Every structure is written in structure tokens, then in C-alpha cells.
Amino acid sequence: MNDEYLCLALAANPGETEPAFKSRLVAFWSYFLRSRPDAYESVYSEATEFEQDKGLLVRRYMVHPDGLLTLLPDLAAHGIAFQPVDEDDHYSKAEASASDWFQIDH
């Protein structure tokens, strides 16, 4: 796996609170880790904070491009909305490890 990542932004439902969205994300990532451990390895880091984007709560993740092929359909199947991924906007490992990103322990 090379050391370039894409930014994946997961979006809450309109009006969804941070605790409710966080709970749905924990449930999804628990499922994904257990059912697709190899694909989970492609998720490198998570933003340390939720953000607001167009009136919705958003949590950003740095994901290896190969992992998106498995991850995106699973997100959709579990009702987790995501913003379009800019596949031309690659981030280095250093950028995905900056202080505003939490590296995911694999």
C-alpha cells in the first residue's frame, strides 16, 4: 500500500445531534472492523473534531484509495451519508498524521 490517502467526509442526517451521529459511527466502524478487517486497514486516520459543512455535522477520515471500493458501498448500505470524494486530491502520510488527525490503531 502506498502512502497516499483521500479525504472521506461522513455526514450526519439533517438535525442529527453530535452524540447521535457519533453513536451511529461507532456502530458502523465496529461492524466494519469485524466484518472487513482487511478493508479496515485502509482507514488511516480520523479527524479529531467534528466539523460543520453546509449545515451538517461532518467527520473526516483519511482512507487509502483502494479501501474506498469496499467502504463506500458499506457506508451506503448502513445509511451513513458521505460527501463526494475528490479522487484527484491526495494527501501524504505526513498530512494525514498532523495534529488535527488521530491515527487509527490497526
C-alpha positions in Angstrom: 0.0 0.0 0.0 1.4 3.4 -0.9 1.3 6.3 1.5 -1.2 8.5 -0.2 -4.7 9.0 1.1 -8.0 10.5 0.1 -10.3 12.5 2.4 -13.6 10.9 3.1 -16.2 13.1 4.8 -19.1 11.3 6.5 -22.2 13.5 7.1 -24.8 13.4 9.8 -28.5 13.4 9.0 -30.2 16.9 9.0 -30.9 17.8 12.6 -28.9 14.9 14.0 -27.0 15.7 17.2 -23.3 15.0 17.7 -23.9 12.3 20.3 -26.4 10.5 17.9 -24.1 10.8 14.9 -21.1 9.6 17.0 -23.2 6.6 18.1 -24.0 5.6 14.5 -20.4 6.0 13.5 -19.2 3.8 16.4 -21.7 1.1 15.4 -20.7 1.3 11.8 -16.9 1.1 12.5 -17.4 -1.8 14.9 -19.3 -3.6 12.2 -16.7 -2.8 9.5 -13.8 -3.8 11.7 -15.3 -7.2 12.5 -16.7 -8.0 9.0 -14.0 -6.5 6.8 -10.7 -6.3 8.8 -8.5 -6.1 5.7 -10.5 -3.2 4.3 -10.5 -1.5 7.7 -6.7 -1.4 7.4 -7.2 1.2 4.6 -8.6 3.7 7.1 -5.5 5.6 8.3 -6.8 8.5 10.4 -9.8 10.3 11.7 -10.2 14.0 12.3 -10.0 14.8 16.0 -13.1 17.0 15.8 -16.5 17.1 14.2 -17.0 20.0 11.7 -20.0 21.8 10.3 -20.3 21.7 6.5 -23.4 23.1 4.7 -25.4 22.9 8.0 -24.5 19.3 8.7 -22.1 17.7 11.2 -19.2 16.0 9.3 -16.4 13.7 10.4 -13.5 13.3 8.1 -11.3 10.3 7.6 -8.1 9.7 5.6 -8.5 6.5 3.6 -6.3 4.7 1.1 -7.8 4.8 -2.3 -8.1 1.0 -2.6 -10.2 0.9 0.5 -12.9 3.1 -0.9 -14.1 0.3 -3.2 -15.3 -1.7 -0.2 -16.0 1.1 2.2 -18.4 3.3 0.2 -21.0 0.6 -0.6 -21.0 -0.5 3.1 -21.5 3.1 4.3 -24.4 3.5 1.9 -25.9 0.1 3.0 -25.8 1.3 6.6 -27.3 4.7 6.0 -24.2 6.7 6.6 -24.1 9.6 4.1 -20.8 10.8 2.6 -19.7 13.7 0.5 -18.3 13.1 -2.9 -14.6 12.1 -2.7 -12.2 14.1 -4.7 -10.0 11.3 -6.1 -7.5 13.8 -7.5 -6.8 15.4 -4.1 -4.3 13.0 -2.5 -2.8 13.6 1.0 0.6 12.3 2.2 1.1 10.3 5.3 2.5 13.4 7.0 -0.6 15.4 6.2 -2.8 12.5 7.4 -0.8 12.4 10.6 -1.0 16.1 11.5 -2.1 17.2 15.0 -5.8 17.6 13.8 -5.9 13.9 12.8 -6.0 10.9 15.1 -4.1 7.8 13.7 -6.2 4.7 13.8 -4.5 1.8 15.6 -4.6 -1.3 13.5 
